[in-house]
Amino acid sequence: MSARATSDFIVRAVLRKVHAEGGSATVLAKGEEMSGAILVCVLERGKNPRFLERMPSLDGGSTLAPTGPSNLENEAEATAYWQRRRERDPDLWVVELDIAQAERFAAGIIAPG
């Protein structure tokens, strides 16, 4: 049996890595510490919000998959989306990343492979 990192540990690792690289990372909603789902909102200089979510992969690990609407116009629409998700899943973590190649940062820690 392999040890699995907790959601809290993974989120803190993402925050540290993004901050160390000069980006901005914020926890918008704290979820269940051990196994809450992780939803990542990635921005490019405060614009173009899009979402990625940690999902189980076929090999037993995890992957980071695009999720949510693909045509969000602004941050208000992004906020409305993740808040609706939190209403259905109060254990959900929501993390916002604003750094160049945010997907790479998130995937490297959330779904290494």
C-alpha positions as CSV (number, residue, x, y, z in Angstrom):
1,M,0.0,0.0,0.0
2,S,1.4,3.4,-0.9
3,A,1.0,6.5,1.2
4,R,-1.2,9.1,-0.4
5,A,-0.7,12.8,0.2
6,T,-3.6,14.6,1.8
7,S,-5.4,17.4,0.0
8,D,-4.2,19.9,2.6
9,F,-0.6,18.9,2.0
10,I,-1.0,19.1,-1.8
11,V,-2.6,22.5,-1.7
12,R,0.1,23.9,0.6
13,A,2.8,22.5,-1.7
14,V,1.2,24.2,-4.7
15,L,1.0,27.5,-2.8
16,R,4.7,27.3,-1.7
17,K,5.9,26.4,-5.3
18,V,3.9,29.2,-7.0
19,H,5.0,31.8,-4.4
20,A,8.6,30.7,-4.7
21,E,8.4,31.3,-8.4
22,G,7.0,34.8,-8.0
23,G,3.4,34.0,-8.8
24,S,0.2,34.5,-6.9
25,A,-1.7,31.6,-5.2
26,T,-4.7,31.9,-3.0
27,V,-7.0,29.4,-1.3
28,L,-10.5,30.6,-2.1
29,A,-12.2,27.9,-0.2
30,K,-10.7,25.3,2.2
31,G,-12.1,21.8,1.8
32,E,-11.8,18.6,3.7
33,E,-8.2,18.2,4.8
34,M,-7.6,14.5,4.1
35,S,-9.4,13.8,0.8
36,G,-11.3,16.8,-0.4
37,A,-11.4,17.3,-4.2
38,I,-9.2,20.1,-5.5
39,L,-10.4,22.6,-8.0
40,V,-7.8,24.9,-9.5
41,C,-8.7,28.2,-11.1
42,V,-5.8,29.4,-13.3
43,L,-5.4,32.9,-14.5
44,E,-3.1,34.7,-16.8
45,R,-2.2,38.1,-15.3
46,G,-5.6,38.3,-13.7
47,K,-7.5,37.3,-16.9
48,N,-8.8,34.3,-18.8
49,P,-10.0,32.2,-15.9
50,R,-10.2,28.5,-16.5
51,F,-10.6,25.5,-14.2
52,L,-8.7,22.2,-13.7
53,E,-9.7,19.5,-11.3
54,R,-7.7,16.6,-9.7
55,M,-9.3,13.4,-11.0
56,P,-8.4,9.7,-10.4
57,S,-6.5,8.2,-13.4
58,L,-6.8,4.7,-14.7
59,D,-3.4,3.7,-13.3
60,G,-4.5,4.4,-9.7
61,G,-2.8,7.8,-9.6
62,S,-4.4,11.2,-10.3
63,T,-4.5,13.6,-13.2
64,L,-5.4,17.2,-13.6
65,A,-8.3,17.6,-16.1
66,P,-10.0,20.7,-17.6
67,T,-13.4,21.2,-16.1
68,G,-16.2,23.8,-16.0
69,P,-17.2,26.3,-18.6
70,S,-14.6,27.0,-21.3
71,N,-15.9,30.5,-22.2
72,L,-15.8,32.4,-18.9
73,E,-15.7,36.1,-19.6
74,N,-14.4,37.4,-16.3
75,E,-13.6,36.6,-12.7
76,A,-17.2,37.2,-11.5
77,E,-18.4,34.3,-13.7
78,A,-15.5,32.1,-12.4
79,T,-16.5,32.9,-8.9
80,A,-20.1,32.0,-9.5
81,Y,-19.0,28.7,-11.0
82,W,-16.8,27.6,-8.1
83,Q,-19.4,28.8,-5.5
84,R,-22.0,26.6,-7.2
85,R,-19.6,23.7,-7.0
86,R,-19.0,24.3,-3.3
87,E,-22.7,24.4,-2.6
88,R,-22.9,20.8,-3.9
89,D,-19.6,19.7,-2.4
90,P,-18.6,21.5,0.8
91,D,-15.4,19.4,1.0
92,L,-14.1,20.9,-2.2
93,W,-10.8,22.9,-2.1
94,V,-10.7,25.9,-4.5
95,V,-7.3,27.3,-5.3
96,E,-6.5,30.2,-7.6
97,L,-3.2,30.4,-9.4
98,D,-1.9,33.4,-11.3
99,I,1.5,32.6,-12.8
100,A,2.9,31.8,-16.2
101,Q,2.3,28.2,-17.1
102,A,0.0,27.7,-14.1
103,E,-1.2,24.3,-15.5
104,R,2.4,23.0,-15.3
105,F,2.9,24.1,-11.7
106,A,-0.4,22.6,-10.6
107,A,0.0,19.3,-12.6
108,G,3.6,18.8,-11.4
109,I,2.4,18.8,-7.8
110,I,-1.2,17.7,-7.9
111,A,-0.8,15.0,-10.5
112,P,2.9,14.2,-10.9
113,G,3.7,11.6,-13.4
